[in-house]
């Protein structure tokens, strides 16, 4: 995948996969206290030898999600519009409701400027999650110009391997990835982040499939901050994140995520640093049962 597509996927995850607004600024552009990833977190994220580190059991979930939520994010790179990203929570088919809590649908697309000058990118993904927000299966399809990628994942991993069916332009593109039961796809990890207890210092850890690789993402709940955004002023909690590629510990990604400190747990803003580039995501509209923010659904 080209760097832009990888960057879009990484930020979509960090919405896990993603945060970056400056406290008390009308147009957030930098992470307050970019050193927010603590030394303790940094050390925990950089294993000396284990190729597939096992995360401890997640804290008890502090938030429950329901079908009907829709979120739309604007993405920019150095202030330039690069596209949009949407997530919707939908109910599972009736016959699956005894074991599936939600279907998470996501779409992403580059802006007209990026498509014209750097090439077209669009993606679609869906994840089936259990009541504890663990993933059951996930599928993503990405078009980069004339190249079509497909990945179908089955969870949990078995015998230390993640079950992945992958193709490139319809032809098999085999993957062999070591993983443990803590593994997640991008979308289920996104919900898990939003559901964690928001007590300052609470740790976060998961293994993550993204960009045809496995990553270990760790972090911790940071301080409360007030953000001024295009949707208004919000009391938020910042979560600082660090991801390390399991097969190459020198490849790392940092991110910061701001979640509203209320019952909705809305991801208001996100910032991801990828190869020296800063990709920002800002929530531009959101809706759920009985409430809405920003522009009407498109």
LINLINHU-V680169 format. One record per backbone hydrogen bond with DSSP energy under -1.0 kcal/mol. CO is the residue of the C=O (numbers start at 0). NH is the residue of the N-H. E is the energy in kcal/mol with one decimal. If there is no record, write none. Layout:
co->CO nh->NH e->E
co->CO nh->NH e->E
This chain:
co->1 nh->5 e->-2.2
co->2 nh->6 e->-2.6
co->3 nh->7 e->-2.6
co->4 nh->8 e->-2.5
co->5 nh->9 e->-2.7
co->6 nh->10 e->-2.5
co->7 nh->11 e->-2.6
co->8 nh->12 e->-2.0
co->9 nh->13 e->-1.8
co->16 nh->13 e->-3.9
co->18 nh->270 e->-1.4
co->21 nh->24 e->-1.5
co->32 nh->35 e->-1.9
co->37 nh->41 e->-2.8
co->38 nh->42 e->-2.6
co->39 nh->43 e->-2.0
co->40 nh->44 e->-1.6
co->68 nh->88 e->-2.6
co->69 nh->286 e->-2.1
co->70 nh->86 e->-2.4
co->71 nh->283 e->-2.8
co->71 nh->284 e->-1.4
co->72 nh->84 e->-1.9
co->73 nh->281 e->-2.1
co->74 nh->81 e->-2.5
co->74 nh->82 e->-1.2
co->75 nh->279 e->-2.8
co->76 nh->79 e->-2.0
co->79 nh->76 e->-2.5
co->81 nh->110 e->-1.3
co->82 nh->74 e->-2.7
co->83 nh->108 e->-2.0
co->84 nh->72 e->-3.3
co->85 nh->106 e->-1.8
co->86 nh->70 e->-2.9
co->87 nh->104 e->-2.8
co->88 nh->67 e->-3.2
co->89 nh->102 e->-3.0
co->92 nh->95 e->-2.2
co->93 nh->96 e->-1.2
co->95 nh->98 e->-1.9
co->95 nh->99 e->-2.4
co->101 nh->128 e->-2.1
co->102 nh->89 e->-3.0
co->103 nh->126 e->-1.9
co->104 nh->87 e->-2.6
co->105 nh->124 e->-2.2
co->106 nh->85 e->-3.0
co->107 nh->122 e->-2.4
co->108 nh->83 e->-2.2
co->110 nh->114 e->-2.7
co->111 nh->115 e->-2.2
co->112 nh->116 e->-2.4
co->113 nh->117 e->-3.2
co->113 nh->118 e->-1.2
co->119 nh->144 e->-2.1
co->120 nh->109 e->-2.2
co->121 nh->142 e->-3.1
co->122 nh->107 e->-2.0
co->123 nh->140 e->-3.0
co->124 nh->105 e->-2.5
co->125 nh->138 e->-2.4
co->126 nh->103 e->-2.8
co->127 nh->135 e->-3.2
co->127 nh->136 e->-1.1
co->128 nh->100 e->-2.7
co->128 nh->101 e->-1.2
co->129 nh->132 e->-2.5
co->133 nh->129 e->-2.8
co->135 nh->154 e->-2.2
co->136 nh->127 e->-2.6
co->137 nh->152 e->-3.4
co->138 nh->125 e->-2.4
co->139 nh->150 e->-2.4
co->140 nh->123 e->-2.5
co->141 nh->148 e->-3.2
co->142 nh->121 e->-2.1
co->143 nh->146 e->-2.3
co->146 nh->143 e->-3.0
co->147 nh->168 e->-3.4
co->148 nh->141 e->-2.4
co->149 nh->166 e->-2.1
co->150 nh->139 e->-2.4
co->151 nh->164 e->-2.7
co->152 nh->137 e->-2.0
co->157 nh->160 e->-1.9
co->159 nh->178 e->-1.6
co->160 nh->157 e->-2.1
co->162 nh->153 e->-1.9
co->164 nh->151 e->-2.8
co->165 nh->172 e->-2.3
co->166 nh->149 e->-2.1
co->167 nh->170 e->-1.8
co->170 nh->167 e->-3.0
co->176 nh->161 e->-2.6
co->179 nh->182 e->-2.1
co->181 nh->206 e->-1.0
co->183 nh->208 e->-2.2
co->184 nh->188 e->-1.8
co->185 nh->189 e->-1.7
co->186 nh->190 e->-1.6
co->187 nh->191 e->-2.2
co->188 nh->192 e->-2.3
co->189 nh->193 e->-1.5
co->190 nh->194 e->-1.6
co->194 nh->61 e->-3.3
co->198 nh->201 e->-2.5
co->201 nh->220 e->-2.1
co->203 nh->218 e->-2.0
co->205 nh->216 e->-2.9
co->206 nh->183 e->-2.2
co->207 nh->214 e->-2.7
co->209 nh->212 e->-1.1
co->212 nh->209 e->-2.4
co->213 nh->245 e->-2.4
co->214 nh->207 e->-2.8
co->215 nh->243 e->-2.1
co->216 nh->205 e->-2.2
co->217 nh->241 e->-2.9
co->218 nh->203 e->-2.3
co->219 nh->239 e->-2.0
co->220 nh->200 e->-2.6
co->222 nh->237 e->-2.2
co->224 nh->235 e->-3.0
co->225 nh->23 e->-1.8
co->226 nh->233 e->-2.4
co->228 nh->231 e->-2.0
co->231 nh->228 e->-2.3
co->233 nh->226 e->-2.6
co->234 nh->260 e->-3.0
co->235 nh->224 e->-2.2
co->236 nh->258 e->-2.4
co->237 nh->221 e->-3.8
co->238 nh->256 e->-2.6
co->239 nh->219 e->-1.6
co->240 nh->254 e->-2.1
co->241 nh->217 e->-2.6
co->242 nh->252 e->-2.3
co->243 nh->215 e->-2.7
co->244 nh->247 e->-1.3
co->247 nh->250 e->-2.2
co->250 nh->244 e->-2.5
co->252 nh->242 e->-3.2
co->253 nh->272 e->-2.6
co->254 nh->240 e->-3.0
co->255 nh->270 e->-2.2
co->256 nh->238 e->-3.0
co->257 nh->267 e->-1.6
co->257 nh->268 e->-1.1
co->258 nh->236 e->-2.7
co->259 nh->261 e->-1.6
co->265 nh->259 e->-2.5
co->265 nh->267 e->-1.3
co->267 nh->282 e->-2.6
co->268 nh->257 e->-2.6
co->269 nh->280 e->-2.5
co->270 nh->255 e->-2.1
co->271 nh->278 e->-2.7
co->272 nh->253 e->-1.0
co->273 nh->276 e->-2.0
co->276 nh->273 e->-2.7
co->277 nh->77 e->-1.1
co->278 nh->271 e->-2.6
co->279 nh->75 e->-2.2
co->280 nh->269 e->-2.3
co->281 nh->73 e->-2.8
co->284 nh->71 e->-2.4
co->285 nh->292 e->-3.5
co->286 nh->69 e->-2.6
co->287 nh->290 e->-1.6
co->290 nh->287 e->-2.4
co->292 nh->285 e->-2.4
